[in-house]
Amino acid sequence: MIAAEITVESPDFGHLEGIADAAQAELEKVGVEEKAKVLLADAGYWHQEQMERIVSRGTQVLIPPDADRRKRGTGPRPNWNRGMPVFMRRVLAGEPGRAFYRKRQGMVEAVFGDIKFNRGIDRFLRRGRSAVHSEWRLATAGHNLLKLHKHRMAAATS
């Protein structure tokens, strides 16, 4: 996990650019100057203006415009039958887009699964934004350290 941020708003809408900027800032802190080539996010992060700004900086954005429940039931959002939503559906339906997006689930959801279920961190123990932010950063740093340790142990035994 590169960036670990918290917010007091429940939907992800409107937070895409902030988390993308936070991830890039974290990379720069450790000397990685290369910009991300692709940004993957789930449908909740769809924010067309933010997506366009990120694309204008040279990063491809892959976000499905429709959440799974919409695919199964009510169909696309009203008035989302032209422009960027149609383009994104077409990109994600193609093999390269589908392959990239498929990787997202294994990369992102596995982190939350590990933190919540394997390590038992399913709620914050402290109160206040600063305290929760510190607690979340500690949990994600622990995830990264365990991942690094497992990688090094596997390399040492092979």
Phi and psi in radians as a Rosetta constraint file:
Dihedral C 1 N 2 CA 2 C 2 CIRCULARHARMONIC -1.635 0.35
Dihedral N 2 CA 2 C 2 N 3 CIRCULARHARMONIC -0.833 0.35
Dihedral C 2 N 3 CA 3 C 3 CIRCULARHARMONIC -2.148 0.35
Dihedral N 3 CA 3 C 3 N 4 CIRCULARHARMONIC 2.430 0.35
Dihedral C 3 N 4 CA 4 C 4 CIRCULARHARMONIC -2.316 0.35
Dihedral N 4 CA 4 C 4 N 5 CIRCULARHARMONIC 1.749 0.35
Dihedral C 4 N 5 CA 5 C 5 CIRCULARHARMONIC -2.041 0.35
Dihedral N 5 CA 5 C 5 N 6 CIRCULARHARMONIC 2.778 0.35
Dihedral C 5 N 6 CA 6 C 6 CIRCULARHARMONIC -2.141 0.35
Dihedral N 6 CA 6 C 6 N 7 CIRCULARHARMONIC 2.803 0.35
Dihedral C 6 N 7 CA 7 C 7 CIRCULARHARMONIC -2.579 0.35
Dihedral N 7 CA 7 C 7 N 8 CIRCULARHARMONIC 2.709 0.35
Dihedral C 7 N 8 CA 8 C 8 CIRCULARHARMONIC -1.632 0.35
Dihedral N 8 CA 8 C 8 N 9 CIRCULARHARMONIC -0.119 0.35
Dihedral C 8 N 9 CA 9 C 9 CIRCULARHARMONIC -1.555 0.35
Dihedral N 9 CA 9 C 9 N 10 CIRCULARHARMONIC 2.407 0.35
Dihedral C 9 N 10 CA 10 C 10 CIRCULARHARMONIC -1.353 0.35
Dihedral N 10 CA 10 C 10 N 11 CIRCULARHARMONIC -0.707 0.35
Dihedral C 10 N 11 CA 11 C 11 CIRCULARHARMONIC -1.352 0.35
Dihedral N 11 CA 11 C 11 N 12 CIRCULARHARMONIC 2.680 0.35
Dihedral C 11 N 12 CA 12 C 12 CIRCULARHARMONIC -1.361 0.35
Dihedral N 12 CA 12 C 12 N 13 CIRCULARHARMONIC -0.291 0.35
Dihedral C 12 N 13 CA 13 C 13 CIRCULARHARMONIC -0.912 0.35
Dihedral N 13 CA 13 C 13 N 14 CIRCULARHARMONIC 2.277 0.35
Dihedral C 13 N 14 CA 14 C 14 CIRCULARHARMONIC 1.598 0.35
Dihedral N 14 CA 14 C 14 N 15 CIRCULARHARMONIC -0.016 0.35
Dihedral C 14 N 15 CA 15 C 15 CIRCULARHARMONIC -1.913 0.35
Dihedral N 15 CA 15 C 15 N 16 CIRCULARHARMONIC 0.043 0.35
Dihedral C 15 N 16 CA 16 C 16 CIRCULARHARMONIC -1.066 0.35
Dihedral N 16 CA 16 C 16 N 17 CIRCULARHARMONIC -0.911 0.35
Dihedral C 16 N 17 CA 17 C 17 CIRCULARHARMONIC -1.135 0.35
Dihedral N 17 CA 17 C 17 N 18 CIRCULARHARMONIC -0.666 0.35
Dihedral C 17 N 18 CA 18 C 18 CIRCULARHARMONIC -1.106 0.35
Dihedral N 18 CA 18 C 18 N 19 CIRCULARHARMONIC -0.766 0.35
Dihedral C 18 N 19 CA 19 C 19 CIRCULARHARMONIC -1.277 0.35
Dihedral N 19 CA 19 C 19 N 20 CIRCULARHARMONIC -0.590 0.35
Dihedral C 19 N 20 CA 20 C 20 CIRCULARHARMONIC -1.112 0.35
Dihedral N 20 CA 20 C 20 N 21 CIRCULARHARMONIC -0.765 0.35
Dihedral C 20 N 21 CA 21 C 21 CIRCULARHARMONIC -1.142 0.35
Dihedral N 21 CA 21 C 21 N 22 CIRCULARHARMONIC -0.689 0.35
Dihedral C 21 N 22 CA 22 C 22 CIRCULARHARMONIC -1.118 0.35
Dihedral N 22 CA 22 C 22 N 23 CIRCULARHARMONIC -0.727 0.35
Dihedral C 22 N 23 CA 23 C 23 CIRCULARHARMONIC -1.111 0.35
Dihedral N 23 CA 23 C 23 N 24 CIRCULARHARMONIC -0.764 0.35
Dihedral C 23 N 24 CA 24 C 24 CIRCULARHARMONIC -1.122 0.35
Dihedral N 24 CA 24 C 24 N 25 CIRCULARHARMONIC -0.697 0.35
Dihedral C 24 N 25 CA 25 C 25 CIRCULARHARMONIC -1.100 0.35
Dihedral N 25 CA 25 C 25 N 26 CIRCULARHARMONIC -0.708 0.35
Dihedral C 25 N 26 CA 26 C 26 CIRCULARHARMONIC -1.128 0.35
Dihedral N 26 CA 26 C 26 N 27 CIRCULARHARMONIC -0.715 0.35
Dihedral C 26 N 27 CA 27 C 27 CIRCULARHARMONIC -1.102 0.35
Dihedral N 27 CA 27 C 27 N 28 CIRCULARHARMONIC -0.748 0.35
Dihedral C 27 N 28 CA 28 C 28 CIRCULARHARMONIC -1.116 0.35
Dihedral N 28 CA 28 C 28 N 29 CIRCULARHARMONIC -0.591 0.35
Dihedral C 28 N 29 CA 29 C 29 CIRCULARHARMONIC -1.068 0.35
Dihedral N 29 CA 29 C 29 N 30 CIRCULARHARMONIC -0.504 0.35
Dihedral C 29 N 30 CA 30 C 30 CIRCULARHARMONIC -1.781 0.35
Dihedral N 30 CA 30 C 30 N 31 CIRCULARHARMONIC 0.248 0.35
Dihedral C 30 N 31 CA 31 C 31 CIRCULARHARMONIC 1.583 0.35
Dihedral N 31 CA 31 C 31 N 32 CIRCULARHARMONIC 0.168 0.35
Dihedral C 31 N 32 CA 32 C 32 CIRCULARHARMONIC -1.603 0.35
Dihedral N 32 CA 32 C 32 N 33 CIRCULARHARMONIC 1.892 0.35
Dihedral C 32 N 33 CA 33 C 33 CIRCULARHARMONIC -1.620 0.35
Dihedral N 33 CA 33 C 33 N 34 CIRCULARHARMONIC -0.309 0.35
Dihedral C 33 N 34 CA 34 C 34 CIRCULARHARMONIC -1.128 0.35
Dihedral N 34 CA 34 C 34 N 35 CIRCULARHARMONIC 2.366 0.35
Dihedral C 34 N 35 CA 35 C 35 CIRCULARHARMONIC -1.420 0.35
Dihedral N 35 CA 35 C 35 N 36 CIRCULARHARMONIC 2.628 0.35
Dihedral C 35 N 36 CA 36 C 36 CIRCULARHARMONIC -1.072 0.35
Dihedral N 36 CA 36 C 36 N 37 CIRCULARHARMONIC 2.428 0.35
Dihedral C 36 N 37 CA 37 C 37 CIRCULARHARMONIC -1.532 0.35
Dihedral N 37 CA 37 C 37 N 38 CIRCULARHARMONIC -0.572 0.35
Dihedral C 37 N 38 CA 38 C 38 CIRCULARHARMONIC -2.404 0.35
Dihedral N 38 CA 38 C 38 N 39 CIRCULARHARMONIC 2.419 0.35
Dihedral C 38 N 39 CA 39 C 39 CIRCULARHARMONIC -2.052 0.35
Dihedral N 39 CA 39 C 39 N 40 CIRCULARHARMONIC 2.164 0.35
Dihedral C 39 N 40 CA 40 C 40 CIRCULARHARMONIC -1.934 0.35
Dihedral N 40 CA 40 C 40 N 41 CIRCULARHARMONIC 2.354 0.35
Dihedral C 40 N 41 CA 41 C 41 CIRCULARHARMONIC -2.655 0.35
Dihedral N 41 CA 41 C 41 N 42 CIRCULARHARMONIC 2.823 0.35
Dihedral C 41 N 42 CA 42 C 42 CIRCULARHARMONIC -1.457 0.35
Dihedral N 42 CA 42 C 42 N 43 CIRCULARHARMONIC 3.016 0.35
Dihedral C 42 N 43 CA 43 C 43 CIRCULARHARMONIC -1.015 0.35
Dihedral N 43 CA 43 C 43 N 44 CIRCULARHARMONIC -0.485 0.35
Dihedral C 43 N 44 CA 44 C 44 CIRCULARHARMONIC -1.101 0.35
Dihedral N 44 CA 44 C 44 N 45 CIRCULARHARMONIC -0.384 0.35
Dihedral C 44 N 45 CA 45 C 45 CIRCULARHARMONIC -1.525 0.35
Dihedral N 45 CA 45 C 45 N 46 CIRCULARHARMONIC -0.023 0.35
Dihedral C 45 N 46 CA 46 C 46 CIRCULARHARMONIC -1.018 0.35
Dihedral N 46 CA 46 C 46 N 47 CIRCULARHARMONIC 2.032 0.35
Dihedral C 46 N 47 CA 47 C 47 CIRCULARHARMONIC -2.597 0.35
Dihedral N 47 CA 47 C 47 N 48 CIRCULARHARMONIC 1.727 0.35
Dihedral C 47 N 48 CA 48 C 48 CIRCULARHARMONIC -0.997 0.35
Dihedral N 48 CA 48 C 48 N 49 CIRCULARHARMONIC -0.740 0.35
Dihedral C 48 N 49 CA 49 C 49 CIRCULARHARMONIC -1.099 0.35
Dihedral N 49 CA 49 C 49 N 50 CIRCULARHARMONIC -0.774 0.35
Dihedral C 49 N 50 CA 50 C 50 CIRCULARHARMONIC -1.150 0.35
Dihedral N 50 CA 50 C 50 N 51 CIRCULARHARMONIC -0.691 0.35
Dihedral C 50 N 51 CA 51 C 51 CIRCULARHARMONIC -1.063 0.35
Dihedral N 51 CA 51 C 51 N 52 CIRCULARHARMONIC -0.760 0.35
Dihedral C 51 N 52 CA 52 C 52 CIRCULARHARMONIC -1.112 0.35
Dihedral N 52 CA 52 C 52 N 53 CIRCULARHARMONIC -0.687 0.35
Dihedral C 52 N 53 CA 53 C 53 CIRCULARHARMONIC -1.137 0.35
Dihedral N 53 CA 53 C 53 N 54 CIRCULARHARMONIC -0.710 0.35
Dihedral C 53 N 54 CA 54 C 54 CIRCULARHARMONIC -1.145 0.35
Dihedral N 54 CA 54 C 54 N 55 CIRCULARHARMONIC -0.743 0.35
Dihedral C 54 N 55 CA 55 C 55 CIRCULARHARMONIC -1.104 0.35
Dihedral N 55 CA 55 C 55 N 56 CIRCULARHARMONIC -0.667 0.35
Dihedral C 55 N 56 CA 56 C 56 CIRCULARHARMONIC -1.140 0.35
Dihedral N 56 CA 56 C 56 N 57 CIRCULARHARMONIC -0.335 0.35
Dihedral C 56 N 57 CA 57 C 57 CIRCULARHARMONIC -1.578 0.35
Dihedral N 57 CA 57 C 57 N 58 CIRCULARHARMONIC 0.035 0.35
Dihedral C 57 N 58 CA 58 C 58 CIRCULARHARMONIC 1.743 0.35
Dihedral N 58 CA 58 C 58 N 59 CIRCULARHARMONIC 0.215 0.35
Dihedral C 58 N 59 CA 59 C 59 CIRCULARHARMONIC -1.929 0.35
Dihedral N 59 CA 59 C 59 N 60 CIRCULARHARMONIC 2.204 0.35
Dihedral C 59 N 60 CA 60 C 60 CIRCULARHARMONIC -1.270 0.35
Dihedral N 60 CA 60 C 60 N 61 CIRCULARHARMONIC 2.394 0.35
Dihedral C 60 N 61 CA 61 C 61 CIRCULARHARMONIC -1.967 0.35
Dihedral N 61 CA 61 C 61 N 62 CIRCULARHARMONIC 2.230 0.35
Dihedral C 61 N 62 CA 62 C 62 CIRCULARHARMONIC -2.130 0.35
Dihedral N 62 CA 62 C 62 N 63 CIRCULARHARMONIC 1.814 0.35
Dihedral C 62 N 63 CA 63 C 63 CIRCULARHARMONIC -2.411 0.35
Dihedral N 63 CA 63 C 63 N 64 CIRCULARHARMONIC 2.167 0.35
Dihedral C 63 N 64 CA 64 C 64 CIRCULARHARMONIC -1.202 0.35
Dihedral N 64 CA 64 C 64 N 65 CIRCULARHARMONIC 2.373 0.35
Dihedral C 64 N 65 CA 65 C 65 CIRCULARHARMONIC -1.298 0.35
Dihedral N 65 CA 65 C 65 N 66 CIRCULARHARMONIC -0.279 0.35
Dihedral C 65 N 66 CA 66 C 66 CIRCULARHARMONIC -2.085 0.35
Dihedral N 66 CA 66 C 66 N 67 CIRCULARHARMONIC 2.289 0.35
Dihedral C 66 N 67 CA 67 C 67 CIRCULARHARMONIC -1.250 0.35
Dihedral N 67 CA 67 C 67 N 68 CIRCULARHARMONIC 2.771 0.35
Dihedral C 67 N 68 CA 68 C 68 CIRCULARHARMONIC -0.956 0.35
Dihedral N 68 CA 68 C 68 N 69 CIRCULARHARMONIC -0.671 0.35
Dihedral C 68 N 69 CA 69 C 69 CIRCULARHARMONIC -1.134 0.35
Dihedral N 69 CA 69 C 69 N 70 CIRCULARHARMONIC -0.562 0.35
Dihedral C 69 N 70 CA 70 C 70 CIRCULARHARMONIC -1.227 0.35
Dihedral N 70 CA 70 C 70 N 71 CIRCULARHARMONIC -0.642 0.35
Dihedral C 70 N 71 CA 71 C 71 CIRCULARHARMONIC -1.105 0.35
Dihedral N 71 CA 71 C 71 N 72 CIRCULARHARMONIC -0.644 0.35
Dihedral C 71 N 72 CA 72 C 72 CIRCULARHARMONIC -1.412 0.35
Dihedral N 72 CA 72 C 72 N 73 CIRCULARHARMONIC -0.478 0.35
Dihedral C 72 N 73 CA 73 C 73 CIRCULARHARMONIC -2.138 0.35
Dihedral N 73 CA 73 C 73 N 74 CIRCULARHARMONIC -1.474 0.35
Dihedral C 73 N 74 CA 74 C 74 CIRCULARHARMONIC -1.475 0.35
Dihedral N 74 CA 74 C 74 N 75 CIRCULARHARMONIC -0.108 0.35
Dihedral C 74 N 75 CA 75 C 75 CIRCULARHARMONIC 1.432 0.35
Dihedral N 75 CA 75 C 75 N 76 CIRCULARHARMONIC -2.944 0.35
Dihedral C 75 N 76 CA 76 C 76 CIRCULARHARMONIC -1.094 0.35
Dihedral N 76 CA 76 C 76 N 77 CIRCULARHARMONIC 2.742 0.35
Dihedral C 76 N 77 CA 77 C 77 CIRCULARHARMONIC -1.061 0.35
Dihedral N 77 CA 77 C 77 N 78 CIRCULARHARMONIC 2.639 0.35
Dihedral C 77 N 78 CA 78 C 78 CIRCULARHARMONIC -1.013 0.35
Dihedral N 78 CA 78 C 78 N 79 CIRCULARHARMONIC 2.433 0.35
Dihedral C 78 N 79 CA 79 C 79 CIRCULARHARMONIC 1.164 0.35
Dihedral N 79 CA 79 C 79 N 80 CIRCULARHARMONIC 0.314 0.35
Dihedral C 79 N 80 CA 80 C 80 CIRCULARHARMONIC -1.841 0.35
Dihedral N 80 CA 80 C 80 N 81 CIRCULARHARMONIC 0.665 0.35
Dihedral C 80 N 81 CA 81 C 81 CIRCULARHARMONIC -1.920 0.35
Dihedral N 81 CA 81 C 81 N 82 CIRCULARHARMONIC 0.430 0.35
Dihedral C 81 N 82 CA 82 C 82 CIRCULARHARMONIC -2.755 0.35
Dihedral N 82 CA 82 C 82 N 83 CIRCULARHARMONIC 2.906 0.35
Dihedral C 82 N 83 CA 83 C 83 CIRCULARHARMONIC 1.235 0.35
Dihedral N 83 CA 83 C 83 N 84 CIRCULARHARMONIC -2.495 0.35
Dihedral C 83 N 84 CA 84 C 84 CIRCULARHARMONIC -1.050 0.35
Dihedral N 84 CA 84 C 84 N 85 CIRCULARHARMONIC -0.714 0.35
Dihedral C 84 N 85 CA 85 C 85 CIRCULARHARMONIC -1.019 0.35
Dihedral N 85 CA 85 C 85 N 86 CIRCULARHARMONIC -0.726 0.35
Dihedral C 85 N 86 CA 86 C 86 CIRCULARHARMONIC -1.160 0.35
Dihedral N 86 CA 86 C 86 N 87 CIRCULARHARMONIC -0.770 0.35
Dihedral C 86 N 87 CA 87 C 87 CIRCULARHARMONIC -1.033 0.35
Dihedral N 87 CA 87 C 87 N 88 CIRCULARHARMONIC -0.789 0.35
Dihedral C 87 N 88 CA 88 C 88 CIRCULARHARMONIC -1.157 0.35
Dihedral N 88 CA 88 C 88 N 89 CIRCULARHARMONIC -0.689 0.35
Dihedral C 88 N 89 CA 89 C 89 CIRCULARHARMONIC -1.045 0.35
Dihedral N 89 CA 89 C 89 N 90 CIRCULARHARMONIC -0.711 0.35
Dihedral C 89 N 90 CA 90 C 90 CIRCULARHARMONIC -1.167 0.35
Dihedral N 90 CA 90 C 90 N 91 CIRCULARHARMONIC -0.755 0.35
Dihedral C 90 N 91 CA 91 C 91 CIRCULARHARMONIC -1.083 0.35
Dihedral N 91 CA 91 C 91 N 92 CIRCULARHARMONIC -0.798 0.35
Dihedral C 91 N 92 CA 92 C 92 CIRCULARHARMONIC -1.291 0.35
Dihedral N 92 CA 92 C 92 N 93 CIRCULARHARMONIC -0.323 0.35
Dihedral C 92 N 93 CA 93 C 93 CIRCULARHARMONIC -1.413 0.35
Dihedral N 93 CA 93 C 93 N 94 CIRCULARHARMONIC -0.407 0.35
Dihedral C 93 N 94 CA 94 C 94 CIRCULARHARMONIC -1.302 0.35
Dihedral N 94 CA 94 C 94 N 95 CIRCULARHARMONIC 2.777 0.35
Dihedral C 94 N 95 CA 95 C 95 CIRCULARHARMONIC -1.046 0.35
Dihedral N 95 CA 95 C 95 N 96 CIRCULARHARMONIC -0.816 0.35
Dihedral C 95 N 96 CA 96 C 96 CIRCULARHARMONIC -1.077 0.35
Dihedral N 96 CA 96 C 96 N 97 CIRCULARHARMONIC -0.780 0.35
Dihedral C 96 N 97 CA 97 C 97 CIRCULARHARMONIC -1.135 0.35
Dihedral N 97 CA 97 C 97 N 98 CIRCULARHARMONIC -0.741 0.35
Dihedral C 97 N 98 CA 98 C 98 CIRCULARHARMONIC -1.126 0.35
Dihedral N 98 CA 98 C 98 N 99 CIRCULARHARMONIC -0.723 0.35
Dihedral C 98 N 99 CA 99 C 99 CIRCULARHARMONIC -1.126 0.35
Dihedral N 99 CA 99 C 99 N 100 CIRCULARHARMONIC -0.752 0.35
Dihedral C 99 N 100 CA 100 C 100 CIRCULARHARMONIC -1.077 0.35
Dihedral N 100 CA 100 C 100 N 101 CIRCULARHARMONIC -0.847 0.35
Dihedral C 100 N 101 CA 101 C 101 CIRCULARHARMONIC -1.172 0.35
Dihedral N 101 CA 101 C 101 N 102 CIRCULARHARMONIC -0.566 0.35
Dihedral C 101 N 102 CA 102 C 102 CIRCULARHARMONIC -1.058 0.35
Dihedral N 102 CA 102 C 102 N 103 CIRCULARHARMONIC -0.600 0.35
Dihedral C 102 N 103 CA 103 C 103 CIRCULARHARMONIC -1.132 0.35
Dihedral N 103 CA 103 C 103 N 104 CIRCULARHARMONIC -0.535 0.35
Dihedral C 103 N 104 CA 104 C 104 CIRCULARHARMONIC -0.986 0.35
Dihedral N 104 CA 104 C 104 N 105 CIRCULARHARMONIC -0.763 0.35
Dihedral C 104 N 105 CA 105 C 105 CIRCULARHARMONIC -1.065 0.35
Dihedral N 105 CA 105 C 105 N 106 CIRCULARHARMONIC -0.775 0.35
Dihedral C 105 N 106 CA 106 C 106 CIRCULARHARMONIC -1.205 0.35
Dihedral N 106 CA 106 C 106 N 107 CIRCULARHARMONIC -0.531 0.35
Dihedral C 106 N 107 CA 107 C 107 CIRCULARHARMONIC -1.385 0.35
Dihedral N 107 CA 107 C 107 N 108 CIRCULARHARMONIC -0.800 0.35
Dihedral C 107 N 108 CA 108 C 108 CIRCULARHARMONIC -1.569 0.35
Dihedral N 108 CA 108 C 108 N 109 CIRCULARHARMONIC -0.918 0.35
Dihedral C 108 N 109 CA 109 C 109 CIRCULARHARMONIC -1.119 0.35
Dihedral N 109 CA 109 C 109 N 110 CIRCULARHARMONIC -0.539 0.35
Dihedral C 109 N 110 CA 110 C 110 CIRCULARHARMONIC -1.103 0.35
Dihedral N 110 CA 110 C 110 N 111 CIRCULARHARMONIC -0.597 0.35
Dihedral C 110 N 111 CA 111 C 111 CIRCULARHARMONIC -1.119 0.35
Dihedral N 111 CA 111 C 111 N 112 CIRCULARHARMONIC -0.840 0.35
Dihedral C 111 N 112 CA 112 C 112 CIRCULARHARMONIC -1.149 0.35
Dihedral N 112 CA 112 C 112 N 113 CIRCULARHARMONIC -0.669 0.35
Dihedral C 112 N 113 CA 113 C 113 CIRCULARHARMONIC -1.073 0.35
Dihedral N 113 CA 113 C 113 N 114 CIRCULARHARMONIC -0.772 0.35
Dihedral C 113 N 114 CA 114 C 114 CIRCULARHARMONIC -1.108 0.35
Dihedral N 114 CA 114 C 114 N 115 CIRCULARHARMONIC -0.847 0.35
Dihedral C 114 N 115 CA 115 C 115 CIRCULARHARMONIC -1.127 0.35
Dihedral N 115 CA 115 C 115 N 116 CIRCULARHARMONIC -0.796 0.35
Dihedral C 115 N 116 CA 116 C 116 CIRCULARHARMONIC -1.342 0.35
Dihedral N 116 CA 116 C 116 N 117 CIRCULARHARMONIC -0.817 0.35
Dihedral C 116 N 117 CA 117 C 117 CIRCULARHARMONIC -1.716 0.35
Dihedral N 117 CA 117 C 117 N 118 CIRCULARHARMONIC -0.811 0.35
Dihedral C 117 N 118 CA 118 C 118 CIRCULARHARMONIC -1.241 0.35
Dihedral N 118 CA 118 C 118 N 119 CIRCULARHARMONIC -0.671 0.35
Dihedral C 118 N 119 CA 119 C 119 CIRCULARHARMONIC -1.798 0.35
Dihedral N 119 CA 119 C 119 N 120 CIRCULARHARMONIC -0.064 0.35
Dihedral C 119 N 120 CA 120 C 120 CIRCULARHARMONIC 1.248 0.35
Dihedral N 120 CA 120 C 120 N 121 CIRCULARHARMONIC 0.371 0.35
Dihedral C 120 N 121 CA 121 C 121 CIRCULARHARMONIC -1.696 0.35
Dihedral N 121 CA 121 C 121 N 122 CIRCULARHARMONIC 1.542 0.35
Dihedral C 121 N 122 CA 122 C 122 CIRCULARHARMONIC -1.984 0.35
Dihedral N 122 CA 122 C 122 N 123 CIRCULARHARMONIC 0.086 0.35
Dihedral C 122 N 123 CA 123 C 123 CIRCULARHARMONIC -2.794 0.35
Dihedral N 123 CA 123 C 123 N 124 CIRCULARHARMONIC 2.792 0.35
Dihedral C 123 N 124 CA 124 C 124 CIRCULARHARMONIC -1.484 0.35
Dihedral N 124 CA 124 C 124 N 125 CIRCULARHARMONIC 2.455 0.35
Dihedral C 124 N 125 CA 125 C 125 CIRCULARHARMONIC -1.666 0.35
Dihedral N 125 CA 125 C 125 N 126 CIRCULARHARMONIC -0.305 0.35
Dihedral C 125 N 126 CA 126 C 126 CIRCULARHARMONIC -1.910 0.35
Dihedral N 126 CA 126 C 126 N 127 CIRCULARHARMONIC 2.843 0.35
Dihedral C 126 N 127 CA 127 C 127 CIRCULARHARMONIC -2.076 0.35
Dihedral N 127 CA 127 C 127 N 128 CIRCULARHARMONIC 2.690 0.35
Dihedral C 127 N 128 CA 128 C 128 CIRCULARHARMONIC 1.723 0.35
Dihedral N 128 CA 128 C 128 N 129 CIRCULARHARMONIC 2.492 0.35
Dihedral C 128 N 129 CA 129 C 129 CIRCULARHARMONIC -1.017 0.35
Dihedral N 129 CA 129 C 129 N 130 CIRCULARHARMONIC -0.801 0.35
Dihedral C 129 N 130 CA 130 C 130 CIRCULARHARMONIC -1.113 0.35
Dihedral N 130 CA 130 C 130 N 131 CIRCULARHARMONIC -0.748 0.35
Dihedral C 130 N 131 CA 131 C 131 CIRCULARHARMONIC -1.158 0.35
Dihedral N 131 CA 131 C 131 N 132 CIRCULARHARMONIC -0.733 0.35
Dihedral C 131 N 132 CA 132 C 132 CIRCULARHARMONIC -1.161 0.35
Dihedral N 132 CA 132 C 132 N 133 CIRCULARHARMONIC -0.710 0.35
Dihedral C 132 N 133 CA 133 C 133 CIRCULARHARMONIC -1.052 0.35
Dihedral N 133 CA 133 C 133 N 134 CIRCULARHARMONIC -0.772 0.35
Dihedral C 133 N 134 CA 134 C 134 CIRCULARHARMONIC -1.104 0.35
Dihedral N 134 CA 134 C 134 N 135 CIRCULARHARMONIC -0.748 0.35
Dihedral C 134 N 135 CA 135 C 135 CIRCULARHARMONIC -1.115 0.35
Dihedral N 135 CA 135 C 135 N 136 CIRCULARHARMONIC -0.738 0.35
Dihedral C 135 N 136 CA 136 C 136 CIRCULARHARMONIC -1.154 0.35
Dihedral N 136 CA 136 C 136 N 137 CIRCULARHARMONIC -0.735 0.35
Dihedral C 136 N 137 CA 137 C 137 CIRCULARHARMONIC -1.102 0.35
Dihedral N 137 CA 137 C 137 N 138 CIRCULARHARMONIC -0.671 0.35
Dihedral C 137 N 138 CA 138 C 138 CIRCULARHARMONIC -1.146 0.35
Dihedral N 138 CA 138 C 138 N 139 CIRCULARHARMONIC -0.750 0.35
Dihedral C 138 N 139 CA 139 C 139 CIRCULARHARMONIC -1.098 0.35
Dihedral N 139 CA 139 C 139 N 140 CIRCULARHARMONIC -0.752 0.35
Dihedral C 139 N 140 CA 140 C 140 CIRCULARHARMONIC -1.273 0.35
Dihedral N 140 CA 140 C 140 N 141 CIRCULARHARMONIC -0.604 0.35
Dihedral C 140 N 141 CA 141 C 141 CIRCULARHARMONIC -1.124 0.35
Dihedral N 141 CA 141 C 141 N 142 CIRCULARHARMONIC -0.705 0.35
Dihedral C 141 N 142 CA 142 C 142 CIRCULARHARMONIC -1.061 0.35
Dihedral N 142 CA 142 C 142 N 143 CIRCULARHARMONIC -0.721 0.35
Dihedral C 142 N 143 CA 143 C 143 CIRCULARHARMONIC -1.031 0.35
Dihedral N 143 CA 143 C 143 N 144 CIRCULARHARMONIC -0.824 0.35
Dihedral C 143 N 144 CA 144 C 144 CIRCULARHARMONIC -1.121 0.35
Dihedral N 144 CA 144 C 144 N 145 CIRCULARHARMONIC -0.717 0.35
Dihedral C 144 N 145 CA 145 C 145 CIRCULARHARMONIC -1.134 0.35
Dihedral N 145 CA 145 C 145 N 146 CIRCULARHARMONIC -0.738 0.35
Dihedral C 145 N 146 CA 146 C 146 CIRCULARHARMONIC -1.099 0.35
Dihedral N 146 CA 146 C 146 N 147 CIRCULARHARMONIC -0.699 0.35
Dihedral C 146 N 147 CA 147 C 147 CIRCULARHARMONIC -1.112 0.35
Dihedral N 147 CA 147 C 147 N 148 CIRCULARHARMONIC -0.775 0.35
Dihedral C 147 N 148 CA 148 C 148 CIRCULARHARMONIC -1.094 0.35
Dihedral N 148 CA 148 C 148 N 149 CIRCULARHARMONIC -0.765 0.35
Dihedral C 148 N 149 CA 149 C 149 CIRCULARHARMONIC -1.060 0.35
Dihedral N 149 CA 149 C 149 N 150 CIRCULARHARMONIC -0.812 0.35
Dihedral C 149 N 150 CA 150 C 150 CIRCULARHARMONIC -1.089 0.35
Dihedral N 150 CA 150 C 150 N 151 CIRCULARHARMONIC -0.693 0.35
Dihedral C 150 N 151 CA 151 C 151 CIRCULARHARMONIC -1.120 0.35
Dihedral N 151 CA 151 C 151 N 152 CIRCULARHARMONIC -0.779 0.35
Dihedral C 151 N 152 CA 152 C 152 CIRCULARHARMONIC -1.195 0.35
Dihedral N 152 CA 152 C 152 N 153 CIRCULARHARMONIC -0.650 0.35
Dihedral C 152 N 153 CA 153 C 153 CIRCULARHARMONIC -1.154 0.35
Dihedral N 153 CA 153 C 153 N 154 CIRCULARHARMONIC -0.704 0.35
Dihedral C 153 N 154 CA 154 C 154 CIRCULARHARMONIC -1.133 0.35
Dihedral N 154 CA 154 C 154 N 155 CIRCULARHARMONIC -0.688 0.35
Dihedral C 154 N 155 CA 155 C 155 CIRCULARHARMONIC -1.187 0.35
Dihedral N 155 CA 155 C 155 N 156 CIRCULARHARMONIC -0.607 0.35
Dihedral C 155 N 156 CA 156 C 156 CIRCULARHARMONIC -1.261 0.35
Dihedral N 156 CA 156 C 156 N 157 CIRCULARHARMONIC -0.492 0.35
Dihedral C 156 N 157 CA 157 C 157 CIRCULARHARMONIC -1.613 0.35
Dihedral N 157 CA 157 C 157 N 158 CIRCULARHARMONIC -0.117 0.35
